[in-house]
Amino acid sequence: MFVRRPFTALIAIGATLGLGATAIAQGGGDPLSIDFQDGCLDHSRVVVKINAPDGDSIDALSVRANGREVLRLNGLSGEARMRMRLASARGQVTVSGRLTGGEPFSRSRDYRPCAPAPAPDPQPAPQRNSRPEPTLTGGGEG
């Protein structure tokens, strides 16, 4: 039987092997990147992408949904993608932690539900004829 986790599923896309050492040797690298899903929510699922800086790793990572911790990771290097489910289409997602060098970080985003689609124009109701139809009388006998 397949059991769905109610809040989070983490998919690690891959670790950067050797790229971190190259970035350190070159004396630079990309900064920490945390990308939240844009826009409003049609449903309660949210996607968060986290990319550790080149040549550095995330020592501790915590993800919270509406104040409740849904994920805690240690030693993340490279890129990760997480899909989580909020209790409703409204809420706040917070990603916080500490880089290996001790530098803290925190990012959050508030989500709201999308506006409902506009209702289609109602079809006009058939009009009732308020005047009675004329009565036909007579006829020819023949």
C-alpha positions in Angstrom: 0.0 0.0 0.0 1.4 3.4 -1.0 1.3 6.0 1.9 1.6 9.6 1.0 3.4 11.9 3.4 1.1 14.7 4.3 3.5 17.6 4.3 6.8 17.0 2.5 8.7 15.0 0.1 12.3 15.8 -0.6 14.0 15.1 -3.9 17.7 15.7 -3.9 18.7 16.5 -7.4 22.4 16.0 -6.9 25.5 17.1 -5.1 28.1 19.2 -6.7 31.2 17.0 -6.9 34.4 18.8 -7.7 32.6 22.0 -8.6 32.9 23.3 -5.1 36.7 22.8 -5.1 37.0 24.6 -8.4 35.0 27.5 -7.1 37.2 27.8 -4.0 40.3 27.7 -6.2 38.9 30.5 -8.3 38.0 32.5 -5.2 34.3 32.9 -5.9 31.0 31.2 -6.3 27.3 31.6 -6.5 25.5 32.9 -3.4 22.9 30.8 -1.5 19.7 30.5 -3.6 16.3 29.8 -2.2 13.5 29.9 -4.8 9.9 29.8 -3.7 7.0 29.0 -6.0 5.7 32.2 -7.5 2.1 33.4 -7.5 -1.0 32.3 -5.7 -2.0 28.7 -5.0 -4.7 26.8 -6.8 -4.1 23.9 -4.4 -2.1 23.4 -1.2 1.2 22.2 -2.8 4.3 24.4 -2.8 7.7 23.8 -4.4 10.9 25.2 -2.9 14.3 25.0 -4.6 17.4 25.4 -2.5 20.9 25.7 -3.9 23.9 25.9 -1.6 26.7 28.3 -2.5 29.5 27.0 -4.7 32.3 25.7 -2.4 30.1 25.8 0.7 27.4 23.7 2.1 24.4 24.2 4.4 25.3 22.9 7.8 21.7 23.0 9.2 18.5 23.5 7.3 14.9 23.8 8.7 11.7 24.2 6.7 8.5 25.3 8.4 5.0 25.5 7.1 2.7 27.8 9.1 5.1 27.6 12.0 5.3 23.8 12.1 8.6 22.2 11.3 8.2 19.8 8.3 11.9 19.2 7.5 15.3 19.3 9.1 18.5 18.5 7.2 22.2 18.6 8.0 25.1 18.8 5.6 23.3 19.7 2.4 25.6 20.6 -0.5 24.5 21.2 -4.1 20.9 21.6 -5.1 17.7 20.2 -3.6 14.0 20.5 -4.5 11.2 20.0 -2.1 7.5 19.7 -2.6 5.4 20.3 0.5 1.7 20.4 1.2 0.2 23.2 3.3 -3.0 22.6 5.3 -4.8 25.0 2.9 -4.0 27.2 0.0 -3.1 30.0 2.4 -0.1 30.0 4.7 3.6 30.8 5.2 6.7 28.8 4.3 10.0 29.6 6.0 13.4 28.2 5.2 16.2 29.0 7.7 19.5 27.6 8.7 23.2 28.1 8.9 26.0 27.8 6.3 29.1 25.7 7.1 31.0 29.0 7.9 28.4 29.8 10.6 26.5 32.5 8.6 22.8 32.3 9.4 20.1 32.7 6.7 16.3 32.9 6.7 13.8 33.4 3.9 10.0 33.2 4.0 7.0 33.7 1.7 3.3 34.1 2.4 0.9 32.3 0.1 -2.7 33.1 -0.6 -5.3 31.2 -2.7 -5.9 32.3 -6.3 -9.1 34.3 -7.1 -11.8 32.0 -8.3 -12.3 31.9 -12.1 -15.1 34.2 -13.2 -18.4 32.5 -13.6 -19.7 32.2 -17.1 -22.5 34.5 -18.1 -25.8 32.8 -17.3 -27.9 31.9 -20.3 -31.0 34.1 -20.4 -34.1 32.3 -19.3 -36.7 31.7 -22.0 -39.3 34.5 -22.1 -42.9 33.5 -21.4 -45.4 35.1 -23.6 -47.7 37.2 -21.4 -50.4 37.6 -24.0 -52.6 34.6 -24.7 -52.6 33.3 -28.3 -55.7 34.2 -30.2 -58.4 31.6 -30.4 -59.4 30.5 -33.8 -63.1 30.1 -34.3 -65.3 29.2 -37.2 -64.6 26.9 -39.9 -66.3 26.0 -43.0 -68.8 23.4 -43.4 -69.1 22.3 -46.7 
